[in-house]
Amino acid sequence: MANPDSVAQNTQDSFSNYRLGKVTATQLNTAGNAVITIPLINGGLTNSGNTTTSGGVIVRRVTVQNPSGSVASANVSIGSTNDGANLVTANTVLSSVSAGGKYQDITSTATTSVVSGNVTQCLYVNVNTASGNANTVDIVVWGDVVNF
């Protein structure tokens, strides 16, 4: 017989499309690499000193949502290192995030590599072109937990 409490007994690695990280009310008005940091699993990926035994996640998509106003001119990418390299998303203009109630999904370009806790505990948002205003957005990273 099924246990109605079975979801509470599972952890993030038991589900697909888990929220891996989130940053709220952040601005895209400053251009540069690693302008915004998004902790993965609240900074809880294991770093055991090597990729094989460290925690890992698969990034499936990133959603830019809940704008306080238009950030449609902003161009962003997201990577696993703070130098603008090792991207998990391509450079993307946020043209759909033009007013309150709008959002835009950015598909991951990392098709075969797990983001390892040995490499990073967070993802870095690179703002290639600033939004030109102080409007804010939430950025949410979705994917799968491979291990902790």
Buried (B, 14 or more C-beta within 10 A) or exposed (E): EEEEEEEEEEEBBEEEEBEBBBBEEBBBBEBEBBBBBBBBBEEEBBBEEEBEBBBBBBBBBBBBBBBBBBBBBBBBBBBBBBEBEBBBBEEBBBBBBBEEEBBBBBEBEBEEBBBBBBBBBBBBBBBBBBBEBEBBBBBBBBBBBBBB
